[in-house]
Each structure stands twice: as C-alpha cells, then as structure tokens.
Amino acid sequence: MTPTPLPAAPGQESVWDYPRPPRVEPTSELVVVTLGGMPVATTSDAVRVLETSHPPVYYLPFDAFEPGVLEPAVGSSVCEYKGVASYVSVRAGGRLLPRIGWTYPAPLPGYEVLADRVALYAGDLRCTVDGELVEPQPGGFYGGWITSRVVGPFKGSPGTRGW
C-alpha cells in the first residue's frame, strides 16, 4: 500500500516526487558533523541522493573529514542502483562509532560521483544542514537526513517495507 504524500509547502520538497532509480545532485548547503563536541566533517560540496519515499542521503567528500576520524570497518552491502558499499567507523570526541558510514569505492554507472564520498547515519552524530539539526530517517537501516526542507511520509518505520 502506497501512503498518501504530505503536501509540500513553498520551499519544501516531497520525497514522493523523488525518482526511482535515485537521482544524485550537488548541493552547496553547509553540512557540519560533530561527535562529542569535536569536529568530524565540514563541507559545502556535498551531493544528495534522492530516492522515492526516502529523505535525502548526503554524501560528503573524503577531504571534508578531519584527519584520522574515518576508519575502515568490516562488512559490506549491496544497493541495486549504486553497487557494493564499504563501511567506515568514526572516531572523535573520545568515542568510536562503528559502521556509522558507508562509501561506494566502485559505484555502478550513473553514480560515479559517489566514489570519493562518504554518507553517515545521523543517529549518534550531530549533523546539521545550513545550521538546522537533522533528524535521522526512521528505522535505523536507511541513512536519510530529515530537515524542514522535506516532507514524507518517509520509508523506514514499521510497515513501510513494501514502499
């Protein structure tokens, strides 16, 4: 069952207008990530992956990260559109968050821009977009970032698997 999209106000995007397969687009929004008050990443050179029913996933360039905060993590997963993902952990502010991010070292055609970028789960990190604190996509599996710029409903909550 497909849900009823919420109406988007001026300046907002409905995730139900995003395409499948997902679209990748650059953004000049200022993205800042911290952990325990310590800087993790800062950039205005992110790209957003936009997919039907999902809030945007922000991919940050490797050079946006503070030296030494990213560490390789075990495991991988596969996206039918983007390819094989490798995981990373983040170490900052006296904490280690295992498998808190992922990258596509050899993405499938159409997603090559993701090769030198990392996406992060927002749940245990403090992530802001243009100064607004993001809310993590529900469910803990997908890595979308919810801001006041997007409206849902969003995939990830119980009962949304078939969306």
DASUL-V870125 format. One record per backbone hydrogen bond with DSSP energy under -1.0 kcal/mol. NH is the residue of the N-H (numbers start at 1). CO is the residue of the C=O. If there is no record, write none. Layout:
BEGIN
nh: {NH:NH}
co: {CO:CO}
END
This chain:
BEGIN
nh: {6:12:13:15:17:23:25:27:31:32:33:34:35:38:40:41:42:43:47:48:49:50:52:53:54:57:59:60:62:64:65:66:69:71:73:77:79:83:85:86:88:89:90:91:92:95:97:101:102:103:108:111:114:115:117:118:119:121:126:128:129:130:132:134:135:137:145:146:150:151:155:160:163}
co: {152:9:149:151:14:50:48:46:43:128:41:126:38:35:33:33:64:31:59:25:57:23:19:15:51:49:47:118:116:61:62:40:66:89:87:85:83:79:77:103:101:71:97:69:95:92:90:88:119:86:82:108:111:112:114:60:102:100:34:32:132:30:129:127:146:144:56:135:147:13:53:157:160}
END
